[in-house]
Amino acid sequence: MIDLHTHSLFSDGELTPAELARRFEVAGYRTLAITDHGDQSNIDLIIPRLVAFCEELNRLEGIRLIPGIELTHVRPETLPALIGRSRKLGARLVVVHGETIVEPVAPGTNRMAIESAADILAHPGLITEEEVLLAKERSVYLELTSRKGHSLTNGHVAKLAYRIGAPVILNSDAHAPGDIWPAGRLREIVVGAGLMEEDYQTMLRNAESIAKRCLT
């Protein structure tokens, strides 16, 4: 199993990167992206440290790690430059914190993240049909999540994405040990969003594709 959206104590997570990785490994995962919350004030601190950590751990046997970032609560018009800057700093995966209904994310974030070619638009809330069409065109993955609160709109995202054919990914957005779902139970989230077993399998293949690209 693969999870491409998690947080350590480099932002608002509870665990060091090492413990985060170990807990996911024990839960049955073989690839993990650490994508701490970032903005203009801290990406130059977070990303190089995650890059160094992931490179060191990836020389050993065990779970494969991907250094990333989740650009969070930034003004939409700053996203193109921040995404480019994050990649230059070494982020192999750029997630943008979407317009979840449980946080005051700036309107326009979803669209700008897609237009700016983020890798994943996390918990995009009540994303519009036009934005989903654009995500399909730009190959930006839309996230279903097991995260409390953010998951309230999983059904809406799933319905639009699968009707239109936009790519979908399943992540935890884990911040604490209790957020780490056993790998064997992840399909429950997909079924709970109104999707089928074949949709779950598609999400697994999507995760494989992203992870392969990030690790090469």
Residue frames as a rotation matrix with the C-alpha (Angstrom) as fourth column:
MET 1
0.572 0.820 0.000 0.00
0.820 -0.572 0.000 0.00
0.000 0.000 -1.000 0.00
ILE 2
-0.559 -0.705 0.437 0.99
0.739 -0.662 -0.123 3.58
0.376 0.254 0.891 -0.63
ASP 3
0.562 0.669 -0.487 0.08
0.784 -0.618 0.056 6.84
-0.263 -0.414 -0.871 1.13
LEU 4
-0.246 -0.655 0.714 1.05
0.878 -0.462 -0.122 10.11
0.410 0.597 0.689 -0.52
HIS 5
0.018 0.262 0.965 -0.17
-0.148 -0.954 0.262 12.69
0.989 -0.147 0.022 2.01
THR 6
0.527 0.088 -0.845 1.13
0.764 0.386 0.517 12.66
0.372 -0.918 0.137 5.61
HIS 7
0.527 -0.264 0.807 2.53
-0.304 -0.946 -0.111 15.08
0.793 -0.187 -0.579 8.18
SER 8
0.022 -0.617 -0.787 5.36
0.814 0.468 -0.345 14.96
0.581 -0.633 0.512 10.70
LEU 9
0.495 0.141 -0.858 6.33
0.758 -0.552 0.347 17.35
-0.425 -0.822 -0.380 13.49
PHE 10
-0.726 -0.664 0.178 8.03
0.656 -0.592 0.468 19.50
-0.206 0.457 0.865 10.85
SER 11
-0.594 0.608 0.526 4.55
-0.181 -0.739 0.649 21.02
0.784 0.291 0.549 10.60
ASP 12
-0.169 0.604 0.779 1.52
-0.963 -0.268 -0.002 20.06
0.208 -0.751 0.627 12.69
GLY 13
0.394 0.242 -0.887 2.01
-0.174 0.967 0.186 16.30
0.902 0.080 0.423 12.89
GLU 14
0.854 0.035 0.519 2.76
-0.520 0.023 0.854 14.54
0.018 -0.999 0.038 16.17
LEU 15
0.799 -0.486 0.354 5.56
0.340 0.851 0.400 12.21
-0.496 -0.199 0.845 15.05
THR 16
-0.102 -0.892 -0.440 9.14
-0.488 -0.341 0.804 12.53
-0.867 0.297 -0.401 13.89
PRO 17
0.216 0.152 -0.965 9.61
-0.971 0.138 -0.195 11.45
0.103 0.979 0.177 10.27
ALA 18
-0.745 -0.571 -0.345 11.29
-0.531 0.821 -0.211 8.24
0.404 0.026 -0.915 11.46
GLU 19
-0.790 0.498 0.356 8.40
-0.051 0.527 -0.849 7.23
-0.611 -0.689 -0.391 13.71
LEU 20
0.141 0.841 -0.522 5.85
-0.740 -0.261 -0.620 8.22
-0.658 0.474 0.586 11.08
ALA 21
-0.089 -0.264 -0.960 7.59
-0.912 0.409 -0.027 5.98
0.400 0.874 -0.277 8.56
ARG 22
-0.944 -0.330 -0.027 7.89
-0.286 0.853 -0.436 3.09
0.167 -0.404 -0.899 11.01
ARG 23
-0.487 0.828 0.277 4.24
-0.244 0.175 -0.954 3.20
-0.839 -0.532 0.117 12.02
PHE 24
0.338 0.592 -0.732 3.11
-0.884 -0.067 -0.462 3.18
-0.323 0.803 0.501 8.39
GLU 25
-0.428 -0.576 -0.696 5.47
-0.761 0.645 -0.066 0.30
0.487 0.501 -0.715 7.63
VAL 26
-0.962 0.084 0.260 4.05
-0.121 0.724 -0.679 -1.77
-0.246 -0.684 -0.687 10.49
ALA 27
-0.127 0.990 -0.067 0.52
-0.406 -0.114 -0.907 -0.95
-0.905 -0.087 0.417 9.27
GLY 28
0.191 0.178 0.965 1.33
0.537 0.804 -0.255 -2.61
-0.821 0.568 0.058 5.95
TYR 29
0.947 0.112 -0.300 2.51
-0.147 -0.679 -0.719 0.24
-0.284 0.725 -0.627 3.73
ARG 30
0.370 -0.853 0.368 5.55
0.841 0.476 0.258 0.01
-0.395 0.214 0.893 1.48
THR 31
-0.511 -0.512 0.691 5.75
0.724 -0.690 0.024 3.60
0.464 0.512 0.723 0.17
LEU 32
0.384 0.584 -0.715 5.07
0.874 -0.479 0.078 6.85
-0.297 -0.656 -0.694 2.02
ALA 33
-0.154 -0.380 0.912 5.25
0.534 -0.809 -0.246 10.52
0.831 0.449 0.327 1.09
ILE 34
-0.106 0.071 -0.992 5.88
0.913 -0.388 -0.125 13.02
-0.394 -0.919 -0.024 3.88
THR 35
-0.288 0.178 0.941 4.16
0.680 -0.653 0.332 16.25
0.674 0.736 0.067 2.83
ASP 36
-0.359 0.118 -0.926 4.31
0.858 -0.348 -0.377 18.71
-0.367 -0.930 0.023 5.69
HIS 37
0.704 0.706 0.084 2.36
0.698 -0.665 -0.266 21.96
-0.133 0.246 -0.960 5.55
GLY 38
-0.393 -0.905 -0.164 4.34
0.811 -0.425 0.403 24.75
-0.434 0.026 0.901 3.93
ASP 39
0.858 0.506 0.087 4.14
0.484 -0.740 -0.467 28.32
-0.172 0.443 -0.880 2.72
GLN 40
0.642 -0.626 0.443 6.57
0.038 -0.551 -0.833 31.11
0.766 0.552 -0.330 1.80
SER 41
0.573 -0.372 0.731 7.89
-0.787 -0.500 0.363 31.20
0.230 -0.782 -0.579 5.37
ASN 42
0.262 -0.395 0.880 9.11
-0.706 0.543 0.454 27.64
-0.658 -0.741 -0.137 5.78
ILE 43
0.986 0.169 0.002 9.45
-0.131 0.770 -0.625 25.57
-0.107 0.616 0.781 2.61
ASP 44
0.394 -0.910 -0.132 13.18
-0.449 -0.065 -0.891 26.30
0.802 0.410 -0.434 2.45
LEU 45
-0.303 -0.443 0.844 13.49
-0.953 0.170 -0.253 24.78
-0.031 -0.881 -0.473 5.95
ILE 46
0.345 0.576 0.741 11.17
-0.594 0.745 -0.304 21.78
-0.727 -0.335 0.599 5.58
ILE 47
0.928 0.194 -0.318 11.91
-0.373 0.510 -0.775 20.45
0.012 0.838 0.546 2.11
PRO 48
0.132 -0.936 -0.326 15.72
-0.675 0.156 -0.721 20.09
0.726 0.315 -0.611 2.29
ARG 49
-0.466 -0.279 0.839 15.45
-0.859 0.371 -0.353 18.32
-0.213 -0.886 -0.413 5.65
LEU 50
0.490 0.703 0.516 12.87
-0.473 0.711 -0.519 15.88
-0.732 0.011 0.682 4.33
VAL 51
0.763 -0.289 -0.578 14.96
-0.519 0.259 -0.815 15.30
0.385 0.922 0.047 1.21
ALA 52
-0.283 -0.954 0.101 18.03
-0.812 0.182 -0.555 14.44
0.511 -0.239 -0.826 3.30
PHE 53
-0.283 0.249 0.926 16.03
-0.752 0.541 -0.376 12.18
-0.595 -0.803 0.034 5.62
CYS 54
0.743 0.663 0.093 14.30
-0.444 0.592 -0.673 10.31
-0.500 0.459 0.734 2.81
GLU 55
0.497 -0.639 -0.587 17.55
-0.635 0.193 -0.748 9.81
0.591 0.745 -0.310 0.89
GLU 56
-0.502 -0.729 0.466 19.23
-0.847 0.307 -0.433 8.34
0.173 -0.612 -0.772 3.97
LEU 57
-0.107 0.542 0.834 16.37
-0.586 0.643 -0.493 5.97
-0.803 -0.542 0.248 4.80
ASN 58
0.806 0.484 -0.342 15.94
-0.539 0.359 -0.762 4.88
-0.246 0.798 0.550 1.19
ARG 59
-0.047 -0.889 -0.456 19.49
-0.852 0.274 -0.446 3.49
0.522 0.367 -0.770 1.24
LEU 60
-0.776 -0.152 0.612 18.25
-0.540 0.662 -0.520 0.93
-0.326 -0.734 -0.596 3.77
GLU 61
-0.804 0.552 -0.220 15.80
0.336 0.728 0.598 -1.94
0.490 0.407 -0.771 3.44
GLY 62
-0.563 0.682 -0.467 12.20
0.613 -0.034 -0.789 -1.18
-0.554 -0.731 -0.399 4.25
ILE 63
0.482 0.876 -0.019 9.54
0.684 -0.390 -0.617 1.36
-0.548 0.284 -0.787 3.41
ARG 64
-0.423 -0.551 0.719 10.33
0.877 -0.449 0.171 3.74
0.229 0.703 0.674 0.52
LEU 65
0.104 0.392 -0.914 10.00
0.678 -0.701 -0.224 7.44
-0.728 -0.596 -0.338 1.36
ILE 66
-0.038 0.001 0.999 9.14
0.882 -0.471 0.034 10.40
0.470 0.882 0.017 -0.86
PRO 67
-0.621 -0.182 -0.763 9.97
0.593 -0.746 -0.304 13.97
-0.514 -0.641 0.570 0.24
GLY 68
-0.226 0.627 0.745 7.11
0.805 -0.311 0.505 16.34
0.549 0.714 -0.435 -0.49
ILE 69
-0.978 0.035 -0.204 5.22
0.087 -0.823 -0.561 19.40
-0.187 -0.566 0.803 0.66
GLU 70
-0.059 0.978 0.199 1.59
0.993 0.037 0.117 20.43
0.107 0.204 -0.973 1.08
LEU 71
-0.910 -0.192 0.367 1.24
0.209 -0.978 0.006 24.10
0.357 0.082 0.930 0.20
THR 72
-0.253 0.784 -0.567 -1.37
0.943 0.331 0.036 25.24
0.216 -0.525 -0.823 2.67
HIS 73
0.533 0.637 -0.557 -3.57
0.756 -0.654 -0.024 28.35
-0.379 -0.409 -0.830 3.04
VAL 74
-0.639 -0.717 -0.279 -1.45
0.444 -0.640 0.627 30.36
-0.628 0.277 0.727 0.64
ARG 75
0.057 0.652 -0.756 -3.01
-0.455 -0.657 -0.601 32.96
-0.889 0.378 0.260 -1.63
PRO 76
0.651 0.278 0.706 -4.03
0.349 0.717 -0.604 31.29
-0.674 0.640 0.370 -4.90
GLU 77
0.971 -0.231 -0.069 -2.04
-0.178 -0.495 -0.850 33.71
0.162 0.837 -0.522 -7.05
THR 78
0.230 -0.938 0.260 1.18
-0.948 -0.156 0.276 32.66
-0.219 -0.310 -0.925 -5.28
LEU 79
0.625 0.093 0.775 0.80
-0.213 0.976 0.055 28.97
-0.751 -0.199 0.629 -6.12
PRO 80
0.958 -0.287 -0.009 2.57
0.085 0.315 -0.945 28.90
0.274 0.905 0.326 -9.50
ALA 81
0.254 -0.918 0.304 5.77
-0.625 -0.396 -0.672 30.35
0.738 -0.019 -0.675 -8.04
LEU 82
0.107 -0.192 0.976 5.56
-0.953 0.260 0.156 28.27
-0.284 -0.946 -0.155 -4.84
ILE 83
0.887 0.212 0.411 5.07
-0.099 0.955 -0.278 25.03
-0.452 0.206 0.868 -6.73
GLY 84
0.753 -0.658 -0.010 8.09
0.027 0.045 -0.999 25.80
0.658 0.752 0.052 -8.91
ARG 85
0.086 -0.734 0.673 10.16
-0.848 -0.409 -0.338 26.81
0.523 -0.542 -0.658 -5.89
SER 86
0.483 0.169 0.859 9.19
-0.715 0.642 0.276 23.63
-0.505 -0.748 0.431 -4.03
ARG 87
0.983 -0.127 0.135 10.35
0.181 0.806 -0.563 21.46
-0.038 0.578 0.815 -6.90
LYS 88
0.455 -0.866 0.208 13.66
-0.229 -0.340 -0.912 23.35
0.861 0.367 -0.352 -7.11
LEU 89
0.078 -0.387 0.919 14.20
-0.988 -0.154 0.019 22.75
0.134 -0.909 -0.394 -3.38
GLY 90
-0.834 -0.522 -0.181 13.86
-0.519 0.852 -0.068 19.01
0.190 0.037 -0.981 -3.99
ALA 91
-0.206 0.833 0.513 10.21
-0.575 0.321 -0.752 18.17
-0.791 -0.451 0.413 -3.34
ARG 92
-0.988 -0.142 0.061 9.41
-0.048 0.658 0.751 15.09
-0.147 0.739 -0.657 -5.40
LEU 93
-0.350 0.936 0.046 5.68
0.855 0.299 0.423 15.50
0.382 0.187 -0.905 -4.74
VAL 94
-0.991 0.088 0.101 3.74
-0.116 -0.942 -0.315 18.76
0.067 -0.324 0.944 -4.46
VAL 95
-0.303 0.928 -0.217 0.32
0.931 0.337 0.142 18.62
0.205 -0.159 -0.966 -2.83
VAL 96
-0.805 0.155 0.573 -1.94
-0.179 -0.984 0.014 21.65
0.566 -0.091 0.819 -2.54
HIS 97
-0.810 0.534 -0.244 -4.36
0.402 0.201 -0.893 21.99
-0.428 -0.821 -0.378 0.38
GLY 98
-0.694 0.575 0.432 -7.70
0.437 -0.141 0.889 22.18
0.572 0.806 -0.153 -1.40
GLU 99
-0.627 0.525 0.576 -10.91
-0.562 -0.816 0.132 23.99
0.539 -0.241 0.807 -0.55
THR 100
-0.702 0.326 -0.633 -12.11
0.572 0.787 -0.229 21.65
0.424 -0.523 -0.739 2.19
ILE 101
0.130 0.862 0.489 -15.43
0.170 -0.506 0.846 22.71
0.977 -0.027 -0.213 3.72
VAL 102
0.735 0.181 -0.653 -14.03
0.635 0.152 0.757 22.56
0.236 -0.972 -0.004 7.26
GLU 103
-0.126 -0.792 -0.598 -11.28
0.775 -0.455 0.439 25.19
-0.619 -0.408 0.671 6.89
PRO 104
0.670 0.455 -0.587 -11.23
0.114 -0.844 -0.524 28.76
-0.734 0.285 -0.617 5.52
VAL 105
-0.322 -0.783 0.532 -9.22
0.694 0.186 0.695 28.05
-0.644 0.593 0.484 2.36
ALA 106
-0.460 0.085 -0.884 -9.15
-0.348 -0.933 0.092 30.97
-0.817 0.350 0.459 -0.07
PRO 107
0.630 0.703 0.330 -11.63
0.125 0.328 -0.936 30.64
-0.767 0.631 0.119 -2.94
GLY 108
0.803 -0.324 -0.500 -9.84
-0.587 -0.286 -0.757 29.96
0.102 0.902 -0.420 -6.19
THR 109
-0.039 -0.866 0.498 -7.26
-0.824 0.310 0.474 27.65
-0.565 -0.392 -0.726 -4.60
ASN 110
0.268 0.180 0.946 -8.60
0.155 0.961 -0.227 24.52
-0.951 0.208 0.230 -6.30
ARG 111
0.960 0.185 0.213 -8.50
0.232 -0.086 -0.969 26.03
-0.160 0.979 -0.125 -9.77
MET 112
0.631 -0.771 -0.083 -5.08
-0.764 -0.600 -0.239 27.63
0.135 0.215 -0.967 -9.38
ALA 113
0.009 -0.611 0.791 -3.58
-0.578 0.643 0.503 24.42
-0.816 -0.462 -0.348 -8.01
ILE 114
0.468 0.246 0.849 -4.82
0.445 0.764 -0.467 22.56
-0.764 0.596 0.248 -11.07
GLU 115
0.996 -0.069 0.061 -3.74
0.015 -0.534 -0.845 25.25
0.090 0.843 -0.531 -13.50
SER 116
0.448 -0.877 0.176 -0.29
-0.894 -0.442 0.071 25.31
0.016 -0.190 -0.982 -11.86
ALA 117
0.367 -0.252 -0.895 0.18
-0.366 0.846 -0.388 21.54
0.855 0.470 0.218 -12.27
ALA 118
-0.108 -0.271 0.957 0.32
-0.975 0.217 -0.048 20.45
-0.195 -0.938 -0.287 -8.65
ASP 119
-0.880 -0.226 -0.417 0.65
-0.321 0.931 0.174 16.68
0.349 0.287 -0.892 -8.38
ILE 120
-0.470 0.731 -0.495 -2.30
0.801 0.589 0.109 16.20
0.371 -0.345 -0.862 -6.00
LEU 121
-0.460 0.468 0.754 -5.17
-0.472 -0.849 0.238 18.49
0.752 -0.247 0.612 -5.01
ALA 122
-0.912 0.018 -0.410 -5.94
0.325 0.643 -0.694 17.38
0.251 -0.766 -0.592 -1.47
HIS 123
-0.397 0.822 -0.409 -9.49
0.824 0.123 -0.553 17.22
-0.404 -0.556 -0.726 -0.07
PRO 124
-0.937 -0.112 0.331 -10.92
0.292 -0.771 0.566 19.62
0.192 0.627 0.755 -2.69
GLY 125
-0.692 0.678 -0.247 -14.28
-0.048 -0.384 -0.922 19.99
-0.720 -0.626 0.299 -0.97
LEU 126
0.357 0.911 0.208 -17.17
0.325 0.087 -0.942 21.04
-0.876 0.404 -0.265 -3.19
ILE 127
-0.684 -0.713 -0.153 -15.02
0.036 -0.243 0.969 21.17
-0.729 0.657 0.192 -6.29
THR 128
0.173 0.789 -0.590 -16.85
-0.632 -0.370 -0.681 22.30
-0.755 0.490 0.435 -9.42
GLU 129
0.694 0.153 0.703 -17.46
0.369 0.763 -0.530 20.29
-0.618 0.628 0.474 -12.56
GLU 130
0.925 -0.378 0.027 -15.37
-0.191 -0.527 -0.828 22.77
0.327 0.761 -0.560 -14.53
GLU 131
0.252 -0.869 0.426 -12.44
-0.961 -0.174 0.213 22.27
-0.111 -0.463 -0.879 -12.15
VAL 132
0.252 -0.114 0.961 -12.75
-0.180 0.970 0.163 18.49
-0.951 -0.214 0.224 -12.38
LEU 133
0.938 0.095 0.334 -12.68
0.309 0.213 -0.927 18.71
-0.159 0.972 0.170 -16.17
LEU 134
0.671 -0.736 0.092 -9.53
-0.619 -0.624 -0.476 20.81
0.408 0.262 -0.874 -15.91
ALA 135
0.163 -0.594 0.788 -7.96
-0.779 0.413 0.472 18.30
-0.605 -0.691 -0.396 -13.52
LYS 136
0.625 0.107 0.774 -8.58
0.281 0.893 -0.351 15.58
-0.729 0.437 0.528 -16.09
GLU 137
0.957 -0.226 0.179 -6.99
0.096 -0.337 -0.937 17.73
0.272 0.914 -0.301 -18.81
ARG 138
0.408 -0.835 0.368 -3.94
-0.778 -0.529 -0.338 18.60
0.478 -0.149 -0.866 -16.67
SER 139
0.250 -0.253 -0.935 -3.58
0.195 0.959 -0.208 15.12
0.948 -0.131 0.289 -15.10
VAL 140
-0.599 -0.312 0.737 -3.84
-0.621 -0.400 -0.674 16.51
0.506 -0.862 0.046 -11.55
TYR 141
-0.554 0.349 -0.756 -4.96
0.440 0.893 0.090 13.85
0.707 -0.283 -0.649 -9.07
LEU 142
-0.023 0.655 0.755 -7.99
-0.668 -0.572 0.476 14.61
0.744 -0.494 0.451 -6.89
GLU 143
-0.866 -0.489 -0.100 -7.87
-0.225 0.562 -0.796 13.20
0.446 -0.667 -0.597 -3.38
LEU 144
0.545 0.824 -0.157 -10.29
-0.158 0.285 0.946 11.10
0.824 -0.490 0.285 -1.43
THR 145
-0.475 -0.776 0.414 -9.28
-0.464 -0.179 -0.868 11.07
0.748 -0.604 -0.275 2.21
SER 146
0.008 0.415 -0.910 -9.78
0.660 0.681 0.317 9.20
0.752 -0.603 -0.268 5.45
ARG 147
-0.889 -0.457 -0.024 -9.14
0.334 -0.613 -0.716 12.42
0.313 -0.644 0.698 7.39
LYS 148
-0.182 0.834 -0.520 -11.91
0.935 -0.017 -0.355 13.43
-0.305 -0.551 -0.777 9.78
GLY 149
0.129 0.333 -0.934 -13.80
0.093 -0.942 -0.323 16.48
-0.987 -0.045 -0.152 8.49
HIS 150
-0.497 -0.398 -0.771 -12.11
-0.695 -0.349 0.628 16.58
-0.519 0.848 -0.103 5.11
SER 151
-0.976 0.065 0.210 -13.76
0.152 0.890 0.431 13.25
-0.158 0.452 -0.878 4.26
LEU 152
-0.275 0.947 -0.165 -17.24
0.119 -0.137 -0.983 14.79
-0.954 -0.290 -0.075 4.43
THR 153
0.378 0.417 -0.827 -17.09
-0.696 -0.461 -0.550 15.65
-0.610 0.784 0.116 0.73
ASN 154
-0.660 -0.651 0.375 -15.54
-0.283 0.677 0.679 12.39
-0.696 0.342 -0.631 -0.50
GLY 155
-0.110 0.711 0.694 -18.84
0.626 0.592 -0.508 11.39
-0.772 0.378 -0.510 -2.10
HIS 156
0.776 0.385 -0.500 -19.10
-0.051 -0.752 -0.657 14.64
-0.629 0.535 -0.564 -4.05
VAL 157
-0.014 -0.881 -0.473 -15.50
-0.832 -0.253 0.495 14.42
-0.555 0.400 -0.729 -5.29
ALA 158
-0.670 -0.257 0.697 -15.86
0.000 0.938 0.346 10.76
-0.743 0.232 -0.628 -6.22
LYS 159
0.269 0.883 0.383 -19.13
0.514 0.204 -0.833 11.26
-0.814 0.422 -0.399 -8.09
LEU 160
0.800 0.017 -0.600 -17.81
-0.383 -0.756 -0.531 14.08
-0.463 0.655 -0.598 -10.27
ALA 161
-0.154 -0.975 -0.161 -14.35
-0.813 0.032 0.582 12.61
-0.562 0.220 -0.797 -10.81
TYR 162
-0.636 -0.114 0.763 -15.57
0.121 0.962 0.245 9.22
-0.762 0.248 -0.598 -11.94
ARG 163
0.526 0.824 0.211 -18.31
0.435 -0.048 -0.899 10.62
-0.731 0.565 -0.384 -14.16
ILE 164
0.824 -0.231 -0.517 -15.81
-0.484 -0.760 -0.434 12.91
-0.292 0.608 -0.738 -15.88
GLY 165
0.841 -0.536 -0.071 -12.83
0.433 0.746 -0.506 10.57
0.325 0.395 0.859 -15.80
ALA 166
0.462 -0.697 0.549 -10.47
-0.659 -0.684 -0.314 12.69
0.594 -0.216 -0.775 -13.71
PRO 167
-0.135 -0.592 -0.795 -7.71
0.170 0.776 -0.607 10.79
0.976 -0.217 -0.004 -11.86
VAL 168
0.680 0.445 0.582 -8.34
-0.531 -0.248 0.810 10.06
0.505 -0.860 0.068 -8.18
ILE 169
-0.408 -0.827 -0.385 -6.01
-0.065 0.448 -0.892 9.11
0.910 -0.339 -0.237 -5.35
LEU 170
0.757 0.620 -0.206 -6.72
0.117 0.181 0.976 7.82
0.643 -0.763 0.064 -1.82
ASN 171
-0.393 -0.913 0.113 -4.68
0.108 -0.167 -0.980 9.22
0.913 -0.373 0.164 1.10
SER 172
0.027 0.351 -0.936 -4.84
0.935 0.322 0.148 9.52
0.354 -0.879 -0.319 4.88
ASP 173
0.208 -0.101 0.973 -3.62
-0.121 -0.990 -0.076 13.08
0.971 -0.102 -0.218 5.53
ALA 174
0.534 0.017 -0.845 -2.25
0.702 0.549 0.454 11.52
0.472 -0.835 0.281 8.70
HIS 175
0.279 -0.417 0.865 -1.16
-0.449 -0.853 -0.267 13.81
0.849 -0.314 -0.425 11.53
ALA 176
-0.097 -0.194 0.976 -1.12
-0.987 0.145 -0.070 11.31
-0.128 -0.970 -0.205 14.42
PRO 177
-0.929 -0.326 0.175 -0.90
-0.317 0.945 0.080 7.55
-0.191 0.019 -0.981 15.05
GLY 178
-0.356 0.879 0.318 -4.68
0.170 0.396 -0.903 7.27
-0.919 -0.267 -0.291 15.15
ASP 179
0.315 0.452 -0.835 -4.91
-0.688 -0.497 -0.529 8.58
-0.654 0.741 0.154 11.59
ILE 180
-0.614 -0.639 -0.463 -3.03
-0.786 0.439 0.436 5.62
-0.076 0.631 -0.772 10.13
TRP 181
0.506 0.862 0.043 -5.55
-0.832 0.501 -0.238 3.20
-0.227 0.084 0.970 8.65
PRO 182
-0.146 -0.486 0.862 -4.59
-0.102 0.874 0.476 -0.47
-0.984 -0.019 -0.177 8.41
ALA 183
-0.785 -0.252 -0.566 -3.88
-0.546 -0.148 0.824 -1.18
-0.291 0.956 -0.022 4.76
GLY 184
-0.910 0.408 0.076 -6.51
0.411 0.859 0.305 -3.91
0.060 0.308 -0.949 4.71
ARG 185
-0.147 0.913 -0.380 -9.31
0.791 -0.122 -0.599 -1.48
-0.594 -0.389 -0.704 5.57
LEU 186
-0.771 -0.238 -0.591 -8.69
-0.027 -0.915 0.404 1.27
-0.637 0.327 0.698 3.01
ARG 187
-0.857 0.480 0.187 -11.34
0.306 0.181 0.935 -0.03
0.415 0.858 -0.302 0.60
GLU 188
-0.168 0.825 -0.539 -13.95
0.965 0.027 -0.259 0.89
-0.199 -0.564 -0.801 3.24
ILE 189
-0.371 -0.030 -0.928 -13.30
0.114 -0.993 -0.014 4.57
-0.922 -0.111 0.372 2.50
VAL 190
-0.961 -0.033 -0.275 -13.82
-0.267 -0.156 0.951 4.02
-0.074 0.987 0.141 -1.21
VAL 191
-0.591 0.795 -0.135 -17.04
0.671 0.578 0.464 2.07
0.447 0.184 -0.875 -0.71
GLY 192
-0.166 0.503 -0.848 -18.22
0.823 -0.403 -0.400 4.71
-0.543 -0.765 -0.347 1.75
ALA 193
-0.598 -0.101 -0.795 -17.82
-0.227 -0.930 0.289 7.32
-0.769 0.353 0.534 -0.98
GLY 194
0.420 0.903 -0.090 -20.21
-0.421 0.107 -0.901 5.37
-0.804 0.416 0.425 -3.18
LEU 195
0.030 -0.510 -0.860 -17.60
-0.996 0.056 -0.068 3.71
0.083 0.859 -0.506 -5.40
MET 196
0.932 0.338 -0.134 -16.94
-0.349 0.934 -0.073 0.12
0.101 0.115 0.988 -6.38
GLU 197
0.619 -0.711 0.333 -14.11
0.238 0.574 0.784 -2.39
-0.749 -0.406 0.524 -5.99
GLU 198
0.351 -0.504 0.789 -12.80
0.934 0.131 -0.331 -1.63
0.064 0.854 0.517 -9.48
ASP 199
0.751 -0.070 0.656 -12.57
0.010 -0.993 -0.117 2.06
0.660 0.094 -0.745 -8.55
TYR 200
0.840 -0.467 0.277 -10.47
-0.326 -0.026 0.945 1.12
-0.434 -0.884 -0.174 -5.53
GLN 201
0.417 -0.700 0.580 -8.16
0.696 0.656 0.291 -0.89
-0.585 0.282 0.761 -7.75
THR 202
0.530 -0.183 0.828 -7.81
0.637 -0.559 -0.531 2.09
0.560 0.809 -0.179 -10.08
MET 203
0.881 -0.191 0.432 -6.77
-0.389 -0.813 0.433 4.27
0.268 -0.550 -0.791 -7.15
LEU 204
0.651 -0.682 0.334 -4.12
0.088 0.505 0.859 1.73
-0.754 -0.529 0.388 -6.19
ARG 205
0.306 -0.529 0.792 -2.74
0.947 0.255 -0.195 1.83
-0.099 0.809 0.579 -9.71
ASN 206
0.736 -0.005 0.677 -2.77
0.188 -0.959 -0.211 5.64
0.650 0.283 -0.705 -9.62
ALA 207
0.867 -0.427 0.257 -0.75
-0.405 -0.304 0.862 5.60
-0.290 -0.852 -0.436 -6.41
GLU 208
0.453 -0.710 0.540 1.71
0.572 0.696 0.435 3.15
-0.684 0.112 0.721 -7.95
SER 209
0.465 -0.225 0.857 2.16
0.810 -0.284 -0.514 5.42
0.359 0.932 0.050 -10.96
ILE 210
0.833 -0.136 0.536 2.84
-0.247 -0.959 0.141 8.53
0.495 -0.250 -0.832 -8.86
ALA 211
0.774 -0.548 0.316 5.20
-0.246 0.200 0.948 6.69
-0.583 -0.812 0.021 -6.50
LYS 212
0.455 -0.611 0.648 7.19
0.803 0.595 -0.003 5.20
-0.384 0.522 0.761 -9.36
ARG 213
0.546 -0.206 0.812 7.66
0.495 -0.703 -0.511 8.63
0.676 0.681 -0.282 -10.91
CYS 214
0.845 -0.156 0.512 8.70
-0.441 -0.743 0.503 10.19
0.302 -0.650 -0.697 -7.60
LEU 215
0.699 -0.553 0.453 11.21
-0.185 0.473 0.862 7.47
-0.691 -0.686 0.229 -6.74
THR 216
0.499 -0.542 0.676 13.04
0.841 0.492 -0.226 7.41
-0.210 0.681 0.701 -10.07
